[in-house]
């Protein structure tokens, strides 16, 4: 039971810290999972990839994390702990936020939060990329994938799956 409480507390704190969205806490989540729950960087990247490919919000990946750590009950605890606190906070802050209308304070706070959110999300991207790019081959594949996603109208899921398949074939051929 203490494992479930520890999971709930950890993911509730991550939920509250997710100012710029779920990806803002990826580096911290990755560190906590490695040090406290035994999920290494490779496992984390695999779980994150599943979250990107699955339909719905990509942060539903926390279900897989909870399941891997504590089974079905762990998945439920992590799901509620990660989404409920931030959802309640957004609901009540949104109501409060609307009361201030076009106040100069409101605009100042918004202007301050925008670069913070971008920085936190960029940090999450860097943490995942750092664990994923392990050779010149994976670097080239990552750059080609990024280019195709940003510059073409090809479905990103197809680009990611194609890059993964091509990378697996290439790695098998080179080894």
Buried (B, 14 or more C-beta within 10 A) or exposed (E): EEEBEBBBEBBBBBBEBBEBBBBBBBBBBBEBBBEEBEBEBEBBBBBBBBBEBBEEEBBBBBBBBBBBBBEEBBBBBBBBBBBBBBEEEEEEEEEEBEEEEEEEEBEEEEEEEEEEBEEBBEBBEEBBBEBBBEEEEBEEBBEBBEEBBEEEEEEBEEBBEBBBEEBEEBEEEEE
